[in-house]
């Protein structure tokens, strides 16, 4: 028999310890938004339900006080069916959980923040040779609202998190992305921008978002242009730096432009909604690294010519490969010369302009 309540409490405690020790990686505003999302999850609220402001503030105060009691704590092992397992041994944990239709996720996110979750399995299929799980109700999670991720050769679509992620992305979208968002909504048949109408046609937009995230993870799994072990080494050596931010975005661009990635799939399937939503959800650094996308979109809206987009995707992929080669070369040369202290300055000298919005 699976002691589910005990498992949930163990995973939640590790989530709390991670949040307590790594909440500082977020800005004050970013932390407040993530705490609000965590409050909604605990209360079972929909993304568009804010809850009583006083109750939210009281909850945040209590959560921060609780975090203080976890100072110095370390994430604990997982006790499951009489076995004590490493909290990052997802493979063994999931073998035990498989008959119960549950999935356990663990890993390291930005700034090497440990992240954990436990969710119900809604669907399971194979796509491009990879096992893909659609996950539903989350029984444990931390501050991070990750809509999708991969573990080894497995793609995890966290549908509950994806709902909140997309709603926040739309509500806090940058002015420069408004036109692309409007095009995405139009392509999904959403002409009325009122929140009530968005909620009514929400599922169609979520399906487009899920396709983008699924294909991104497939592109990451299949990608070979930025060696995964070397990329992880760079991330571990320079957490919470401009180097980490650039390395993550370059890897994302490689995944997005991979032959099985979202942009190639969007072109192949002629998904105008996917193209527009991808552009709308791209941040400033992504657009800076991939400047060909915006003019290609403008040309596409005017002509409907997918060849323009395909050429831009090919150019974006070639650029991402150059960036990856540059970062790799700088790091490996410095490592060979026992001079890692120069890596950040050299990467910033050669690629820092993209962070400053000057491609």
Secondary structure, DSSP 8 states (H G I E B T S, - for coil): ---HHHHHHHHHHHHHHHHHHHGGGS-HHHHHHHHHHHHHHHHT--TT----HHHHHHHHHHHHHHHHHTTT-----EEETTEEE-TT-HHHHHHHHGGGTEEEEEEE-GGG-EEEEEEEEEEEEEETTEEEEEEEEEEEE-S---SEEEETTEEEEEHHHHHHHHHHHHHT--GGGHHHHHHHHHHTT----SHHHHHHTHHHHHHHHHHHHHHHHHHHHH--SS-HHHHHHHHHHTTTSHHHHHHHHHHHHHHHHSTTSHHHHHHHHT-HHHHHHHHHT--HHHHHHTTHHHHHHHHHHHH--HHHHHHHHHHHHHHHHHHHHHHHHHHHHHHHTT-GGGHHHHHHHHHHHHHTT--
